[in-house]
Amino acid sequence: MVEIAGLGSLILMALNIWAFISIVTSGATTGSKVLWCLLVLILPLIGFIIWFVAGPRGRPSTA
């Protein structure tokens, strides 16, 4: 059971790092980026879900 919790924690940490990178590279204002990062940092699971649904996205690729 401990192994499952550890694996879940690693997955959540990877998703939160992905969220941070996406937030920082988004075109949102600095204040908005700070608030989103704080939300994801303080509430890792709930913050990630809220960011995934409503948060700023990374810059679109110009291909």
C-alpha positions as CSV (number, residue, x, y, z in Angstrom):
1,M,0.0,0.0,0.0
2,V,2.9,2.3,0.7
3,E,4.3,1.8,-2.8
4,I,1.0,2.9,-4.3
5,A,0.9,6.1,-2.3
6,G,4.6,6.8,-3.2
7,L,3.9,6.3,-6.9
8,G,0.8,8.5,-6.7
9,S,2.9,11.2,-5.0
10,L,5.5,11.0,-7.7
11,I,2.9,11.3,-10.4
12,L,1.3,14.3,-8.7
13,M,4.7,16.0,-8.3
14,A,5.4,15.5,-12.0
15,L,2.0,16.9,-12.9
16,N,2.5,19.9,-10.7
17,I,6.0,20.6,-12.2
18,W,4.3,20.4,-15.7
19,A,1.7,22.9,-14.4
20,F,4.3,25.3,-13.1
21,I,6.2,25.2,-16.4
22,S,3.0,25.8,-18.4
23,I,2.0,28.6,-16.1
24,V,5.3,30.4,-16.3
25,T,5.5,30.1,-20.1
26,S,1.9,31.3,-20.6
27,G,1.0,34.7,-21.9
28,A,-0.8,35.6,-18.6
29,T,0.1,38.7,-16.5
30,T,2.7,38.3,-13.8
31,G,0.1,38.7,-11.0
32,S,-2.0,35.9,-12.6
33,K,1.0,33.6,-12.9
34,V,1.9,34.2,-9.2
35,L,-1.6,33.4,-8.1
36,W,-1.8,30.3,-10.2
37,C,1.5,29.1,-8.9
38,L,0.5,29.7,-5.3
39,L,-2.7,27.8,-5.8
40,V,-0.9,24.8,-7.3
41,L,1.8,25.0,-4.6
42,I,-0.6,25.3,-1.6
43,L,-3.3,22.8,-2.8
44,P,-1.4,20.4,-5.0
45,L,-4.2,18.1,-6.1
46,I,-7.1,20.5,-6.1
47,G,-5.0,23.3,-7.4
48,F,-3.8,21.1,-10.3
49,I,-7.3,20.1,-11.2
50,I,-8.5,23.7,-11.1
51,W,-5.5,24.9,-13.2
52,F,-6.1,22.0,-15.7
53,V,-9.7,23.1,-16.2
54,A,-9.4,26.9,-16.0
55,G,-5.8,27.9,-15.9
56,P,-3.6,29.8,-18.4
57,R,-2.1,27.7,-21.2
58,G,1.5,27.8,-22.6
59,R,2.2,29.9,-25.6
60,P,0.9,28.4,-28.8
61,S,3.5,27.1,-31.1
62,T,4.1,29.2,-34.2
63,A,4.7,26.6,-36.8
